[in-house]
Amino acid sequence: VNMVLSSFRRALSSAIDRQSIAENAFMGYARGATVPVNTSWSEYSSSLSASTLSLNADGEKTQTLLAERGFGIYGNTLNLTLLCNEGNAFIRNAANEIAAALKPYNVNITIQLLSSADMKSAVEAGQYDLYISEIKLPANMALTEFLTYGGNAAYGIDFSYLTCDEAYVRYRSGEITLDDFISVFNTDMPFIPLAYRNGRFLYTRDVISELYCSE
């Protein structure tokens, strides 16, 4: 059953155009993400094929994966609820894009906007089908909070059937390469990377400060 969920997540992932998410939902203040670590990281390099790491949607793959489970264009309708933070315009825009991208495949996404506190409670209680959120990774791109049972970003991840958590430990110990880990990650798809958000600088003329000089 859980491997079926992996195929569903891969189906949803392949329907999403990351380039559009970055350029439109995030208004250019982001780059599309196809791997769980930031590709600007100094230690990142990849020999994976361009098709494996494509930012563009792959509708044929989405339809094939959904059809295998009786869903998709000619199958049953799949109704899902997507939680997102009502106070983050970028996240709201991304949620709308995701819903629009999945609609042609007979997947109906109901977006539920919640306050930060209500969303945290809902996610902790498992009251969702999908949720979209942001996390800031440390400088070494450690994914421990995702791939460790009880991690702060591990909500909804079932470690009883995953292999990418073990692959991550092997990667960190030097037994396998980053590409090896990413390949396992993309098969398990415990979560769907969407974008790496750029830093923002905010300025307003409404804040005025007098300067007092001394010798």
MOHU-V374851 format. One record per residue. N is the residue number from 1. RES is the residue in one small letter. OMEGA is omega in degrees with one decimal (none if undefined). D_CENTER is the distance of its C-alpha to the mean C-alpha in whole Angstrom. Layout:
[[N | RES | OMEGA | D_CENTER] [N | RES | OMEGA | D_CENTER]]
This chain:
[[1 | v | -177.2 | 22] [2 | n | 176.1 | 19] [3 | m | 174.2 | 19] [4 | v | 178.7 | 19] [5 | l | 176.8 | 15] [6 | s | -179.3 | 14] [7 | s | 175.7 | 15] [8 | f | 179.9 | 14] [9 | r | 176.4 | 10] [10 | r | 178.0 | 11] [11 | a | 179.1 | 13] [12 | l | -178.7 | 11] [13 | s | -176.5 | 9] [14 | s | 178.2 | 12] [15 | a | -172.8 | 13] [16 | i | 176.1 | 10] [17 | d | -177.9 | 12] [18 | r | 178.8 | 10] [19 | q | 178.8 | 13] [20 | s | 177.8 | 14] [21 | i | -177.4 | 11] [22 | a | -174.0 | 12] [23 | e | -174.4 | 16] [24 | n | -178.0 | 16] [25 | a | -178.7 | 14] [26 | f | 174.6 | 14] [27 | m | 177.6 | 17] [28 | g | 179.8 | 17] [29 | y | -179.3 | 16] [30 | a | 172.5 | 13] [31 | r | 179.8 | 12] [32 | g | -177.3 | 10] [33 | a | 175.0 | 8] [34 | t | 177.6 | 9] [35 | v | -173.8 | 9] [36 | p | 176.1 | 8] [37 | v | -178.2 | 11] [38 | n | -177.2 | 12] [39 | t | 173.0 | 14] [40 | s | 178.8 | 17] [41 | w | -175.8 | 18] [42 | s | -178.1 | 21] [43 | e | -178.4 | 21] [44 | y | 169.3 | 19] [45 | s | -176.2 | 20] [46 | s | 174.1 | 19] [47 | s | 177.9 | 22] [48 | l | -175.9 | 19] [49 | s | 179.5 | 20] [50 | a | -179.8 | 19] [51 | s | 178.6 | 18] [52 | t | -176.3 | 16] [53 | l | -176.4 | 14] [54 | s | 176.6 | 15] [55 | l | -175.2 | 13] [56 | n | 179.3 | 15] [57 | a | 176.7 | 14] [58 | d | -175.0 | 16] [59 | g | -179.8 | 18] [60 | e | 178.5 | 21] [61 | k | 178.4 | 18] [62 | t | -178.4 | 16] [63 | q | -179.5 | 20] [64 | t | -178.3 | 21] [65 | l | 178.4 | 19] [66 | l | -178.2 | 19] [67 | a | 178.4 | 23] [68 | e | -178.7 | 23] [69 | r | 176.3 | 23] [70 | g | 178.9 | 25] [71 | f | 178.1 | 22] [72 | g | -172.6 | 21] [73 | i | -176.0 | 24] [74 | y | -176.9 | 27] [75 | g | 179.9 | 26] [76 | n | 176.3 | 25] [77 | t | 177.7 | 23] [78 | l | -179.6 | 20] [79 | n | -177.8 | 19] [80 | l | 175.2 | 16] [81 | t | -179.3 | 16] [82 | l | 177.5 | 12] [83 | l | 172.3 | 13] [84 | c | -176.6 | 12] [85 | n | -177.5 | 14] [86 | e | -175.8 | 17] [87 | g | -177.5 | 18] [88 | n | -176.5 | 16] [89 | a | 179.1 | 16] [90 | f | -179.4 | 13] [91 | i | 177.4 | 11] [92 | r | 179.5 | 14] [93 | n | 179.4 | 14] [94 | a | 178.9 | 10] [95 | a | 178.4 | 11] [96 | n | 178.5 | 14] [97 | e | 179.7 | 13] [98 | i | 179.1 | 11] [99 | a | -179.9 | 14] [100 | a | -178.5 | 16] [101 | a | -176.2 | 15] [102 | l | -177.8 | 15] [103 | k | -178.7 | 19] [104 | p | -178.9 | 21] [105 | y | 177.5 | 20] [106 | n | 175.9 | 21] [107 | v | -178.7 | 18] [108 | n | -179.3 | 19] [109 | i | 172.8 | 16] [110 | t | -178.0 | 18] [111 | i | 178.8 | 16] [112 | q | -179.2 | 17] [113 | l | -177.1 | 17] [114 | l | 171.5 | 18] [115 | s | -179.5 | 20] [116 | s | -177.9 | 18] [117 | a | -178.9 | 20] [118 | d | 179.2 | 20] [119 | m | 178.0 | 16] [120 | k | 179.7 | 17] [121 | s | -178.7 | 20] [122 | a | -179.8 | 18] [123 | v | 179.6 | 15] [124 | e | -179.2 | 18] [125 | a | -179.4 | 20] [126 | g | -177.2 | 17] [127 | q | -178.6 | 18] [128 | y | 167.3 | 15] [129 | d | 179.5 | 14] [130 | l | 168.4 | 10] [131 | y | -179.8 | 9] [132 | i | -175.3 | 7] [133 | s | 179.9 | 8] [134 | e | 173.5 | 8] [135 | i | 176.3 | 10] [136 | k | -180.0 | 13] [137 | l | 176.0 | 13] [138 | p | -175.2 | 17] [139 | a | -179.7 | 19] [140 | n | 177.5 | 19] [141 | m | 179.9 | 15] [142 | a | -179.3 | 16] [143 | l | -176.0 | 13] [144 | t | -177.2 | 16] [145 | e | 176.1 | 14] [146 | f | -165.4 | 11] [147 | l | 174.2 | 14] [148 | t | 179.8 | 17] [149 | y | -177.5 | 19] [150 | g | 179.0 | 19] [151 | g | -176.5 | 16] [152 | n | 179.6 | 15] [153 | a | -175.1 | 11] [154 | a | -179.6 | 13] [155 | y | 176.4 | 13] [156 | g | 179.9 | 13] [157 | i | -178.5 | 13] [158 | d | -175.7 | 16] [159 | f | -177.2 | 18] [160 | s | -179.7 | 21] [161 | y | -178.3 | 20] [162 | l | 171.6 | 17] [163 | t | -177.0 | 19] [164 | c | 176.3 | 16] [165 | d | 175.8 | 17] [166 | e | 178.7 | 20] [167 | a | 179.3 | 19] [168 | y | 176.9 | 18] [169 | v | 180.0 | 21] [170 | r | 176.5 | 23] [171 | y | -179.1 | 21] [172 | r | 179.5 | 22] [173 | s | 177.3 | 25] [174 | g | -178.4 | 26] [175 | e | 179.0 | 26] [176 | i | -178.2 | 24] [177 | t | 176.4 | 22] [178 | l | 177.7 | 19] [179 | d | 178.3 | 18] [180 | d | 179.5 | 20] [181 | f | -178.3 | 17] [182 | i | 178.5 | 14] [183 | s | 178.0 | 16] [184 | v | 178.7 | 16] [185 | f | -177.0 | 12] [186 | n | 174.5 | 12] [187 | t | 178.4 | 15] [188 | d | -177.4 | 13] [189 | m | 179.7 | 10] [190 | p | 170.8 | 10] [191 | f | -174.5 | 6] [192 | i | 174.6 | 4] [193 | p | -178.9 | 3] [194 | l | -174.7 | 4] [195 | a | 169.0 | 7] [196 | y | -175.4 | 9] [197 | r | 177.6 | 12] [198 | n | 174.3 | 15] [199 | g | -179.0 | 18] [200 | r | 175.3 | 20] [201 | f | -177.4 | 24] [202 | l | -177.8 | 25] [203 | y | 175.1 | 29] [204 | t | 176.9 | 31] [205 | r | -177.3 | 35] [206 | d | 179.1 | 36] [207 | v | -177.3 | 36] [208 | i | 179.9 | 39] [209 | s | 176.2 | 41] [210 | e | -179.7 | 44] [211 | l | 178.3 | 45] [212 | y | -176.0 | 48] [213 | c | 174.3 | 49] [214 | s | 179.3 | 52] [215 | e | none | 54]]
